[in-house]
């Protein structure tokens, strides 16, 4: 099976009832109340991107709050299961500093462009 065929299979879920893995991820995501940071490799063959996006969209939906839980998502179109690697780590650290209320300007400035920090 060539890689294009694999990607076409992974990228589209069949019509009908949701896949059991997707159902479990969404069920847990709906009950979440903590802030979350998602990174998704759009060519991931281990965890199909559709499951990550479904979890993100349902994240915190069952908490009963009028506003959604604080969440952020980044998609990496050319990456597989490794997600965004170093770029994702930088984004996670910046996000974590914001969530934990780190003082402005604490640490080195972060640049999302690959190869720079």
C-alpha positions as CSV (number, residue, x, y, z in Angstrom):
1,X,0.0,0.0,0.0
2,X,1.6,3.3,-1.0
3,X,1.7,6.3,1.3
4,X,-0.9,8.3,-0.6
5,X,-3.4,5.4,-0.2
6,X,-2.6,5.1,3.5
7,X,-3.1,8.9,4.0
8,X,-6.4,8.8,2.1
9,X,-7.6,5.9,4.3
10,X,-6.5,7.6,7.5
11,X,-7.7,11.1,6.6
12,X,-11.3,10.1,6.1
13,X,-13.4,8.2,8.6
14,X,-16.2,6.0,7.2
15,X,-19.8,7.1,7.4
16,X,-21.8,5.6,10.2
17,X,-21.1,5.2,13.9
18,X,-17.9,6.8,15.2
19,X,-14.8,4.6,15.5
20,X,-14.5,3.2,19.1
21,X,-11.2,5.0,19.7
22,X,-12.7,8.3,18.6
23,X,-15.7,7.7,20.9
24,X,-13.5,7.1,24.0
25,X,-11.3,10.1,23.3
26,X,-14.3,12.4,22.9
27,X,-16.0,11.0,26.0
28,X,-12.9,11.8,28.2
29,X,-12.4,15.2,26.5
30,X,-16.0,16.3,27.2
31,X,-15.4,15.9,31.0
32,X,-12.1,17.8,31.1
33,X,-11.9,21.0,33.1
34,X,-8.2,21.9,33.0
35,X,-6.6,24.1,30.3
36,X,-5.2,22.1,27.4
37,X,-2.7,22.5,24.6
38,X,-3.1,20.3,21.5
39,X,-0.5,19.6,18.8
40,X,-1.5,17.4,15.8
41,X,0.6,16.0,13.1
42,X,-1.7,15.9,10.1
43,X,0.1,12.9,8.5
44,X,0.0,10.9,11.7
45,X,-0.6,7.2,11.1
46,X,-0.8,6.2,14.7
47,X,-3.4,8.6,16.0
48,X,-5.5,9.9,13.0
49,X,-5.8,13.7,13.1
50,X,-9.6,13.5,13.0
51,X,-9.5,12.0,16.5
52,X,-7.4,14.9,17.9
53,X,-9.6,17.5,16.3
54,X,-12.8,15.8,17.6
55,X,-11.3,15.8,21.1
56,X,-10.3,19.4,20.8
57,X,-13.8,20.5,19.7
58,X,-15.5,18.5,22.5
59,X,-12.9,19.4,25.2
60,X,-14.7,20.6,28.3
61,X,-18.2,20.6,26.7
62,X,-19.7,18.6,29.6
63,X,-18.4,20.9,32.4
64,X,-21.6,23.0,32.4
65,X,-19.7,26.2,32.0
66,X,-21.0,28.9,29.7
67,X,-17.6,29.5,28.1
68,X,-15.4,26.7,26.8
69,X,-12.4,25.5,28.8
70,X,-9.2,27.4,27.8
71,X,-7.6,25.3,25.0
72,X,-5.3,25.9,22.1
73,X,-4.5,23.8,19.0
74,X,-1.7,23.7,16.5
75,X,-1.7,21.5,13.3
76,X,1.5,20.5,11.6
77,X,0.7,19.6,8.0
78,X,4.0,17.8,7.1
79,X,4.5,16.0,10.4
80,X,3.5,12.5,11.6
81,X,3.2,11.2,15.1
82,X,6.0,13.4,16.3
83,X,3.8,16.4,15.9
84,X,5.6,19.7,15.8
85,X,8.7,18.6,17.6
86,X,10.8,21.6,18.8
87,X,8.4,24.1,17.5
88,X,5.6,22.4,19.5
89,X,7.8,22.3,22.6
90,X,8.4,26.1,22.4
91,X,4.7,26.7,21.9
92,X,3.9,24.5,24.9
93,X,6.3,26.3,27.1
94,X,4.9,29.7,26.1
95,X,1.4,28.5,26.6
96,X,2.2,27.0,30.0
97,X,3.9,30.3,31.1
98,X,0.7,32.1,30.2
99,X,-1.6,29.6,31.9
100,X,0.5,29.6,35.1
101,X,0.7,33.4,35.1
102,X,4.5,33.9,34.6
103,X,5.5,37.5,34.7
104,X,5.8,39.2,31.3
105,X,9.3,39.0,29.9
106,X,10.3,36.1,32.1
107,X,13.0,34.0,30.4
108,X,14.1,34.3,26.8
109,X,11.7,35.4,24.1
110,X,10.4,32.6,22.0
111,X,10.2,32.5,18.2
112,X,8.0,29.9,16.5
113,X,10.2,29.8,13.4
114,X,12.2,26.6,13.1
115,X,15.9,27.0,13.9
116,X,15.5,30.1,16.1
117,X,14.9,30.6,19.7
